[in-house]
């Protein structure tokens, strides 16, 4: 008799705890992870951060043709991460310029050389000012589409396909792959493919983007703790916009990687607003 009553009480308590915590925006990363239950320090429940992210994004998802994908990960002290629509392919627009620079640096590392002064000038203009002519010049240096695809295989990007015919802005990528690339640049150095000098160089350029391009994932940062690259492209066939933003932000003294991809936006301004709201919501899932 007493055993039945105790079991019923335990089941009710567990249900209450699960209902309370699932409604929060904090929880597990990609797979369920334990979160301490406030009602009893000795009990734990599992919350899926991907699910929490999907719920947080529900009121932000646009009607019509626009769609969005996001991946976010903590850098400091935990392996927390969350992904929404991480496997769908989007045009990169100019965020591919980080990938082009990574491919250039991998190529230089393999040859045992440093970048030439001209390559460094191109890289600076390409990342800091999003200069397209410089991107085209470095695209040729890395061997075009074949060179980018080869570099991405080394970097572990499995869902990215280089644009053909010199159209590097039409490279197709996923939010999950962009997070993988960000980890190669900003993440732990264990088993890093890029040398520390190469990683530092990319981080410095992404931290010095032009003032008029510091939108996107930077909206999620507190203060100036942000290094990013944005991409924007009107599609001639539809008149709709691809708007993307990837980078590292600092919130409350802790660092997070964020990649937001979107397409089908009616205007550039609408796309920027969507990307910024999604970036803020994604980081909030990890910060609580």
C-alpha positions in Angstrom: 0.0 0.0 0.0 2.7 2.5 1.0 4.8 1.4 -2.0 2.0 2.3 -4.4 1.5 5.7 -2.8 5.2 6.5 -2.9 5.4 5.4 -6.6 2.5 7.6 -7.5 4.0 10.6 -5.7 7.4 10.1 -7.5 5.6 9.9 -10.9 3.7 13.1 -10.2 6.8 14.9 -9.0 8.8 13.8 -12.1 6.0 14.9 -14.4 5.9 18.3 -12.8 9.6 18.7 -13.1 9.7 17.7 -16.7 6.8 20.0 -17.6 8.5 22.9 -15.8 11.9 22.5 -17.5 10.8 21.6 -21.0 9.1 25.0 -21.1 12.5 26.8 -20.5 14.8 27.9 -23.2 17.8 26.1 -21.7 18.6 22.4 -21.9 20.6 19.8 -23.8 22.9 20.2 -26.9 21.9 18.2 -30.0 21.2 15.3 -27.7 19.5 15.4 -24.2 21.8 16.3 -21.4 21.1 16.4 -17.6 19.8 19.6 -16.1 19.5 20.0 -12.3 15.9 20.1 -11.2 15.2 23.1 -8.9 12.6 21.3 -6.8 15.1 18.6 -5.7 18.9 18.8 -6.0 19.0 15.0 -6.0 16.8 14.7 -9.2 17.7 15.4 -12.8 15.7 15.5 -16.0 16.7 15.5 -19.7 16.0 18.5 -21.9 16.8 18.6 -25.6 18.3 21.9 -26.7 17.5 21.3 -30.4 13.9 21.1 -29.3 14.2 24.1 -27.1 15.7 26.1 -30.0 12.8 25.0 -32.3 10.3 26.3 -29.8 12.2 29.5 -29.3 12.2 30.2 -33.0 8.5 29.4 -33.6 7.3 32.9 -33.1 10.1 34.3 -35.3 9.7 32.0 -38.4 8.5 34.1 -41.3 5.5 33.5 -43.5 5.8 33.2 -47.3 8.9 32.3 -49.1 11.5 33.1 -46.5 13.2 30.2 -44.5 16.0 30.2 -42.0 18.5 27.8 -40.4 20.8 28.3 -37.4 23.5 26.4 -35.5 25.0 27.7 -32.2 27.6 26.3 -29.8 29.3 27.4 -26.6 33.1 27.8 -26.6 33.8 28.2 -22.9 33.7 25.3 -20.5 30.9 23.2 -22.1 30.1 21.4 -25.3 26.6 22.9 -25.4 25.1 23.3 -28.9 21.8 23.5 -30.7 20.8 23.3 -34.3 17.6 24.2 -36.3 17.3 22.9 -39.8 21.0 22.2 -39.8 21.1 20.0 -42.9 19.2 22.1 -45.5 21.4 23.7 -48.2 21.5 27.5 -48.7 23.5 29.8 -51.0 26.5 31.1 -49.1 26.7 34.6 -50.7 29.7 36.3 -49.1 30.0 34.1 -46.0 31.9 31.7 -48.3 34.8 34.2 -48.1 35.8 32.7 -44.7 35.9 29.3 -46.4 38.0 30.7 -49.3 40.5 32.1 -46.9 40.7 28.9 -44.9 41.3 27.0 -48.2 44.1 29.5 -49.1 45.8 29.1 -45.7 45.5 25.3 -45.9 47.1 25.4 -49.4 49.9 27.6 -48.0 50.5 25.3 -45.0 50.8 22.3 -47.3 53.4 24.1 -49.4 55.3 25.2 -46.3 55.0 28.9 -47.1 53.4 32.1 -45.8 50.9 34.2 -47.7 52.4 36.6 -50.2 51.9 40.4 -49.6 49.3 40.4 -52.5 47.4 37.4 -51.0 47.3 39.2 -47.7 46.0 42.4 -49.3 43.3 40.4 -51.1 42.4 38.5 -47.9 42.1 41.8 -45.9 39.8 43.4 -48.5 37.8 40.2 -48.9 37.0 39.7 -45.2 37.0 43.2 -43.8 35.3 44.9 -46.7 33.7 41.9 -48.4 35.4 42.9 -51.7 34.2 40.6 -54.5 37.2 41.2 -56.8 39.6 40.1 -54.1 37.5 37.0 -53.4 37.6 36.1 -57.1 41.4 36.6 -57.2 41.8 34.2 -54.2 39.2 31.8 -55.6 41.5 31.4 -58.6 44.6 30.9 -56.3 42.9 28.0 -54.4 41.9 26.3 -57.7 38.3 27.4 -57.9 35.5 25.0 -57.1 37.7 21.9 -57.0 40.1 23.6 -54.6 37.3 24.7 -52.3 35.8 21.2 -52.3 39.1 19.6 -51.5 39.7 22.1 -48.6 36.2 21.4 -47.2 36.9 17.7 -47.2 39.9 18.3 -45.1 38.0 20.7 -42.8 35.2 18.2 -42.3 32.4 20.1 -44.2 30.2 17.4 -45.6 27.2 19.3 -46.8 28.9 22.2 -48.7 29.3 22.2 -52.5 31.4 24.9 -54.3 29.7 27.1 -56.8 30.5 26.3 -60.4 31.8 28.5 -63.2 33.5 31.0 -60.9 30.2 31.7 -59.1 31.7 31.3 -55.6 28.7 33.2 -54.0 26.4 30.3 -55.2 28.3 27.8 -53.1 25.7 25.8 -51.2 26.2 25.1 -47.5 24.4 24.1 -44.3 24.2 25.7 -40.9 25.8 22.6 -39.4 28.8 22.9 -41.9 29.2 26.6 -41.1 29.4 25.7 -37.4 32.1 23.2 -38.3 34.0 25.8 -40.1 33.7 28.3 -37.2 35.0 25.6 -34.8 38.0 25.1 -37.1 38.7 28.8 -36.7 37.7 29.6 -33.1 37.4 26.2 -31.4 39.8 24.1 -29.3 43.2 23.5 -30.9 43.1 19.7 -30.3 43.4 18.1 -33.7 43.1 21.5 -35.4 43.6 21.3 -39.2 44.4 25.0 -39.5 47.7 26.1 -37.8 47.4 28.4 -34.8 48.9 31.2 -37.0 46.3 30.6 -39.6 43.4 30.6 -37.1 44.7 33.7 -35.5 44.9 35.5 -38.8 41.3 34.6 -39.8 40.0 35.7 -36.3 41.8 39.0 -36.6 40.2 39.8 -40.0 36.8 38.7 -38.9 37.1 40.9 -35.8 37.9 44.0 -38.0 35.0 44.0 -40.5 33.8 47.4 -41.7 31.4 49.2 -39.5 28.6 49.1 -42.0 28.8 45.3 -42.0 28.7 44.6 -38.3 25.1 43.4 -38.3 23.7 39.9 -38.1 25.0 37.6 -35.4 26.6 40.7 -33.7 23.1 41.5 -32.5 23.4 38.6 -30.0 26.6 40.0 -28.5 27.0 42.1 -25.4 29.4 44.9 -26.0 31.9 44.6 -28.8 32.9 41.0 -28.4 32.2 39.9 -31.9 34.1 38.5 -35.0 31.9 37.8 -38.0 31.3 37.6 -41.7 28.1 38.4 -43.4 26.6 37.6 -46.8 23.8 39.2 -48.8 22.7 38.4 -52.3 19.6 39.4 -54.3 18.5 36.5 -56.6 17.8 37.9 -60.1 15.2 35.2 -60.9 13.0 35.9 -57.9 14.0 39.3 -56.6 14.3 37.7 -53.1 17.3 38.0 -50.9 19.8 35.5 -49.4 20.9 37.0 -46.0 23.5 35.1 -43.9 25.8 35.8 -40.9 28.4 33.7 -39.2 30.8 34.4 -36.4 31.7 34.4 -32.7 29.9 36.5 -30.1 30.6 37.2 -26.5 27.7 37.3 -24.0 28.2 37.8 -20.3 31.9 37.2 -20.7 31.4 33.8 -22.4 31.9 33.1 -26.1 29.5 31.4 -28.6 29.7 30.4 -32.2 26.6 31.3 -34.3 25.8 30.6 -37.9 22.5 31.8 -39.4 21.5 31.2 -43.0 18.3 32.5 -44.7 16.8 32.9 -48.2 13.6 34.0 -49.8 13.6 37.3 -47.9 11.5 40.0 -49.5 14.1 42.7 -48.8 17.6 42.9 -47.5 16.3 44.8 -44.4 13.7 42.1 -43.7 16.4 39.4 -44.0 18.8 41.2 -41.7 16.1 41.7 -39.1 15.2 37.9 -39.3 18.9 36.8 -39.0 19.5 39.1 -36.0 16.4 37.9 -34.1 17.2 34.3 -34.8 20.8 34.8 -33.6 19.6 36.3 -30.4 17.1 33.5 -29.8 19.7 30.8 -30.5 22.3 32.2 -28.1 19.6 32.7 -25.5 18.8 29.0 -25.6 22.4 28.3 -24.4 22.6 31.2 -22.0 19.2 30.7 -20.5 
